[in-house]
């Protein structure tokens, strides 16, 4: 149970970093401070649901390995679309910003998901186990 909570926390934090980086880099990517937390939660839930769904659809249709490799990017785009529609905390202008935001959020979230556990979380959990 603790692992699920920790993984969820890391996923939320990593996705928050990804959205913040995209907002900092792209002029057409807008995050509203008031709706930021809700946007992160909606994006994380949508991404968590879309990734396995898209992977199973592509596997069922016997898609190529490269298509399966793109599942994370497709799921990120779908999660951004869902978040922009459902939440007032996120808006993206123009097709170029949509494409760039997908890549930036995916890459920044991926990097943050690898880095965040090493910023003290592992030490905290190890100390707690002892």
Backbone as CSV, one residue per row, in Angstrom:
resi,resn,N_x,N_y,N_z,CA_x,CA_y,CA_z,C_x,C_y,C_z
1,UNK,0.826,-1.198,0.000,0.000,0.000,0.000,0.868,1.258,0.000
2,UNK,1.960,1.199,0.786,2.843,2.362,0.862,3.507,2.607,-0.491
3,UNK,3.880,1.525,-1.176,4.503,1.680,-2.493,3.554,2.357,-3.477
4,UNK,2.281,2.006,-3.431,1.303,2.624,-4.313,1.185,4.117,-4.042
5,UNK,1.157,4.481,-2.778,1.065,5.895,-2.403,2.314,6.643,-2.853
6,UNK,3.481,6.036,-2.646,4.736,6.674,-3.047,4.813,6.811,-4.557
7,UNK,4.472,5.761,-5.275,4.498,5.827,-6.744,3.515,6.853,-7.280
8,UNK,2.349,6.935,-6.670,1.361,7.931,-7.079,1.879,9.335,-6.814
9,UNK,2.496,9.530,-5.669,3.083,10.831,-5.348,4.181,11.223,-6.320
10,UNK,5.032,10.268,-6.664,6.101,10.538,-7.628,5.507,10.862,-8.991
11,UNK,4.485,10.114,-9.386,3.844,10.357,-10.681,3.205,11.748,-10.717
12,UNK,2.524,12.133,-9.644,1.919,13.464,-9.576,2.984,14.555,-9.635
13,UNK,4.056,14.385,-8.873,5.137,15.378,-8.859,5.833,15.450,-10.214
14,UNK,6.099,14.298,-10.823,6.765,14.278,-12.127,5.901,14.947,-13.193
15,UNK,4.606,14.682,-13.175,3.713,15.310,-14.141,3.586,16.803,-13.891
16,UNK,3.615,17.215,-12.632,3.601,18.643,-12.312,4.845,19.313,-12.886
17,UNK,6.004,18.671,-12.729,7.242,19.211,-13.293,7.120,19.319,-14.809
18,UNK,6.605,18.277,-15.450,6.442,18.300,-16.902,5.560,19.438,-17.375
19,UNK,4.453,19.659,-16.693,3.548,20.746,-17.072,4.179,22.108,-16.831
20,UNK,4.898,22.250,-15.733,5.562,23.526,-15.424,6.649,23.824,-16.450
21,UNK,7.429,22.817,-16.820,8.480,23.021,-17.818,7.867,23.455,-19.149
22,UNK,6.802,22.784,-19.562,6.149,23.162,-20.821,5.617,24.590,-20.760
23,UNK,5.056,24.976,-19.631,4.544,26.340,-19.479,5.678,27.361,-19.516
24,UNK,6.827,26.989,-18.990,7.972,27.901,-18.981,8.595,28.042,-20.365
25,UNK,8.550,26.988,-21.158,9.216,26.982,-22.459,8.315,27.501,-23.580
26,UNK,7.040,27.178,-23.539,6.130,27.497,-24.646,5.242,28.698,-24.329
27,UNK,5.192,29.653,-25.249,4.333,30.827,-25.060,2.852,30.485,-25.145
28,UNK,2.513,29.453,-25.914,1.112,29.089,-26.091,0.592,28.079,-25.096
29,UNK,1.398,27.739,-24.099,1.007,26.773,-23.063,0.743,27.557,-21.791
30,UNK,-0.491,27.546,-21.327,-0.873,28.372,-20.179,-1.373,27.506,-19.023
31,UNK,-0.764,27.711,-17.863,-1.208,27.063,-16.631,-1.760,28.129,-15.709
32,UNK,-2.949,27.904,-15.206,-3.561,28.819,-14.254,-3.183,28.376,-12.851
33,UNK,-2.653,29.290,-12.062,-2.195,28.946,-10.715,-3.334,28.378,-9.869
34,UNK,-4.528,28.921,-10.014,-5.660,28.459,-9.225,-6.113,27.050,-9.573
35,UNK,-5.983,26.671,-10.827,-6.428,25.358,-11.257,-5.298,24.377,-11.497
36,UNK,-4.088,24.738,-11.067,-2.912,23.917,-11.336,-3.013,22.533,-10.712
37,UNK,-3.364,22.456,-9.442,-3.425,21.159,-8.754,-4.461,20.257,-9.412
38,UNK,-5.611,20.804,-9.715,-6.651,20.018,-10.376,-6.188,19.568,-11.763
39,UNK,-5.509,20.442,-12.487,-5.001,20.087,-13.818,-3.989,18.949,-13.721
40,UNK,-3.116,18.985,-12.720,-2.125,17.920,-12.535,-2.821,16.599,-12.212
41,UNK,-3.813,16.637,-11.349,-4.539,15.419,-10.979,-5.281,14.850,-12.191
42,UNK,-5.972,15.708,-12.934,-6.702,15.243,-14.123,-5.729,14.671,-15.147
43,UNK,-4.620,15.372,-15.396,-3.628,14.898,-16.356,-3.065,13.550,-15.926
44,UNK,-2.737,13.398,-14.652,-2.155,12.153,-14.156,-3.132,10.995,-14.271
45,UNK,-4.366,11.218,-13.893,-5.380,10.160,-13.995,-5.617,9.792,-15.462
46,UNK,-5.750,10.790,-16.318,-5.968,10.518,-17.743,-4.790,9.754,-18.339
47,UNK,-3.584,10.153,-17.996,-2.390,9.471,-18.509,-2.327,8.031,-18.003
48,UNK,-2.630,7.841,-16.727,-2.597,6.495,-16.143,-3.635,5.577,-16.773
49,UNK,-4.745,6.125,-17.197,-5.788,5.325,-17.832,-5.528,5.113,-19.329
50,UNK,-5.005,6.128,-19.983,-4.807,6.060,-21.434,-3.640,5.158,-21.832
51,UNK,-2.575,5.134,-21.053,-1.387,4.375,-21.438,-1.678,2.881,-21.607
52,UNK,-2.231,2.196,-20.608,-2.504,0.769,-20.816,-3.604,0.517,-21.853
53,UNK,-4.572,1.425,-21.927,-5.640,1.277,-22.916,-5.082,1.325,-24.330
54,UNK,-4.270,2.335,-24.622,-3.690,2.469,-25.960,-2.753,1.311,-26.284
55,UNK,-1.975,0.874,-25.298,-1.061,-0.253,-25.520,-1.851,-1.513,-25.874
56,UNK,-2.948,-1.755,-25.178,-3.731,-2.964,-25.469,-4.416,-2.874,-26.828
57,UNK,-4.889,-1.693,-27.196,-5.516,-1.517,-28.511,-4.498,-1.762,-29.616
58,UNK,-3.294,-1.205,-29.459,-2.273,-1.388,-30.484,-1.806,-2.843,-30.556
59,UNK,-1.689,-3.500,-29.400,-1.299,-4.912,-29.399,-2.365,-5.771,-30.069
60,UNK,-3.617,-5.477,-29.763,-4.734,-6.234,-30.326,-4.772,-6.084,-31.846
61,UNK,-4.422,-4.923,-32.344,-4.412,-4.674,-33.786,-3.084,-5.080,-34.425
62,UNK,-2.236,-5.734,-33.660,-0.937,-6.222,-34.141,-0.107,-5.109,-34.771
63,UNK,-0.069,-3.981,-34.095,0.707,-2.855,-34.585,2.189,-3.134,-34.434
64,UNK,2.971,-2.364,-35.143,4.421,-2.558,-35.121,5.004,-2.139,-33.774
65,UNK,6.234,-2.548,-33.544,6.925,-2.206,-32.298,7.115,-0.702,-32.175
66,UNK,7.311,-0.029,-33.302,7.484,1.429,-33.242,6.188,2.112,-32.811
67,UNK,5.059,1.576,-33.224,3.778,2.139,-32.792,3.600,1.934,-31.291
68,UNK,3.967,0.756,-30.810,3.873,0.511,-29.368,4.823,1.419,-28.603
69,UNK,5.964,1.745,-29.202,6.911,2.654,-28.561,6.367,4.065,-28.438
70,UNK,5.478,4.428,-29.319,4.889,5.760,-29.288,3.685,5.891,-28.383
71,UNK,3.335,4.828,-27.687,2.164,4.855,-26.815,2.272,5.967,-25.772
72,UNK,3.436,6.148,-25.198,3.602,7.164,-24.158,3.350,8.567,-24.719
73,UNK,3.833,8.832,-25.914,3.595,10.146,-26.522,2.122,10.341,-26.884
74,UNK,1.509,9.302,-27.436,0.088,9.387,-27.786,-0.759,9.562,-26.527
75,UNK,-0.422,8.818,-25.481,-1.158,8.938,-24.216,-0.960,10.316,-23.600
76,UNK,0.246,10.875,-23.721,0.497,12.221,-23.203,-0.345,13.246,-23.943
77,UNK,-0.403,13.136,-25.266,-1.245,14.045,-26.043,-2.709,13.900,-25.654
78,UNK,-3.189,12.672,-25.538,-4.582,12.444,-25.150,-4.863,13.012,-23.758
79,UNK,-3.936,12.825,-22.828,-4.115,13.350,-21.470,-4.112,14.881,-21.471
80,UNK,-3.280,15.494,-22.307,-3.286,16.957,-22.416,-4.614,17.457,-22.969
81,UNK,-5.133,16.771,-23.977,-6.431,17.156,-24.561,-7.539,17.038,-23.526
82,UNK,-7.580,15.927,-22.826,-8.604,15.720,-21.795,-8.489,16.781,-20.706
83,UNK,-7.264,17.053,-20.263,-7.058,18.047,-19.206,-7.480,19.434,-19.665
84,UNK,-7.150,19.795,-20.898,-7.535,21.115,-21.416,-9.052,21.252,-21.534
85,UNK,-9.729,20.163,-21.868,-11.189,20.205,-21.996,-11.867,20.250,-20.629
86,UNK,-11.395,19.412,-19.710,-12.069,19.252,-18.415,-11.687,20.344,-17.415
87,UNK,-10.454,20.802,-17.464,-9.929,21.714,-16.455,-9.815,23.137,-16.981
88,UNK,-10.008,24.095,-16.099,-9.753,25.491,-16.436,-8.301,25.870,-16.166
89,UNK,-7.523,24.942,-15.627,-6.153,25.240,-15.230,-5.137,25.093,-16.347
90,UNK,-5.548,24.604,-17.528,-4.611,24.362,-18.620,-5.246,24.744,-19.945
91,UNK,-4.487,25.486,-20.747,-4.911,25.772,-22.116,-3.677,25.828,-23.006
92,UNK,-3.857,25.384,-24.251,-2.760,25.340,-25.206,-3.258,25.936,-26.509
93,UNK,-2.455,26.855,-27.081,-2.827,27.538,-28.318,-2.000,27.009,-29.479
94,UNK,-2.653,26.678,-30.579,-1.948,26.334,-31.809,-1.445,24.908,-31.872
95,UNK,-1.438,24.356,-33.071,-1.045,22.964,-33.273,0.435,22.754,-32.957
96,UNK,1.270,23.729,-33.260,2.694,23.611,-32.957,2.943,23.497,-31.465
97,UNK,2.199,24.266,-30.682,2.340,24.196,-29.227,1.804,22.877,-28.681
98,UNK,0.771,22.329,-29.316,0.250,21.020,-28.888,1.303,19.940,-29.089
99,UNK,1.933,19.952,-30.247,2.958,18.944,-30.538,4.164,19.129,-29.622
100,UNK,4.638,20.369,-29.504,5.797,20.647,-28.652,5.477,20.340,-27.192
101,UNK,4.285,20.687,-26.744,3.891,20.425,-25.352,3.875,18.932,-25.072
102,UNK,3.403,18.150,-26.030,3.374,16.694,-25.848,4.774,16.156,-25.608
103,UNK,5.716,16.560,-26.437,7.088,16.068,-26.309,7.738,16.598,-25.032
104,UNK,7.556,17.881,-24.743,8.187,18.484,-23.559,7.629,17.884,-22.278
105,UNK,6.306,17.768,-22.177,5.697,17.211,-20.956,6.128,15.755,-20.789
106,UNK,6.120,14.992,-21.873,6.538,13.592,-21.809,7.984,13.479,-21.327
107,UNK,8.889,14.234,-21.946,10.306,14.144,-21.618,10.599,14.657,-20.209
108,UNK,10.042,15.810,-19.853,10.292,16.376,-18.527,9.702,15.492,-17.425
109,UNK,8.532,14.934,-17.666,7.914,14.037,-16.680,8.724,12.758,-16.522
110,UNK,9.205,12.240,-17.634,10.018,11.033,-17.605,11.309,11.262,-16.816
111,UNK,11.987,12.363,-17.104,13.222,12.688,-16.380,12.951,12.927,-14.896
112,UNK,11.878,13.645,-14.598,11.538,13.910,-13.199,11.193,12.624,-12.459
113,UNK,10.538,11.696,-13.130,10.184,10.425,-12.490,11.429,9.615,-12.135
114,UNK,12.500,9.782,-12.906,13.755,9.100,-12.588,14.543,9.833,-11.513
115,UNK,14.497,11.157,-11.501,15.314,11.959,-10.591,14.679,12.106,-9.209
116,UNK,13.378,12.309,-9.142,12.708,12.584,-7.866,12.973,11.545,-6.778
117,UNK,12.958,10.259,-7.091,13.212,9.286,-6.016,14.603,9.414,-5.395
118,UNK,15.535,9.967,-6.136,16.889,10.097,-5.618,17.108,11.381,-4.840
119,UNK,16.107,12.212,-4.743,16.238,13.473,-4.012,15.812,13.346,-2.553
120,UNK,16.088,12.225,-1.968,15.810,12.054,-0.554,14.695,11.096,-0.240
121,UNK,13.887,10.770,-1.209,12.762,9.891,-0.944,13.227,8.495,-0.576
122,UNK,14.231,7.990,-1.270,14.728,6.650,-0.965,15.313,6.597,0.451
123,UNK,16.062,7.632,0.822,16.637,7.669,2.176,15.547,7.697,3.238
124,UNK,14.499,8.475,2.967,13.390,8.566,3.921,12.719,7.199,4.087
125,UNK,12.459,6.531,2.972,11.790,5.239,3.059,12.678,4.182,3.713
126,UNK,13.966,4.209,3.434,14.890,3.259,4.063,14.988,3.505,5.566
127,UNK,15.018,4.759,5.968,15.065,5.095,7.392,13.775,4.663,8.086
128,UNK,12.677,4.780,7.371,11.392,4.413,7.952,11.276,2.899,8.134
129,UNK,11.858,2.136,7.212,11.833,0.680,7.317,12.689,0.181,8.489
130,UNK,13.770,0.873,8.769,14.698,0.437,9.814,14.195,0.666,11.204
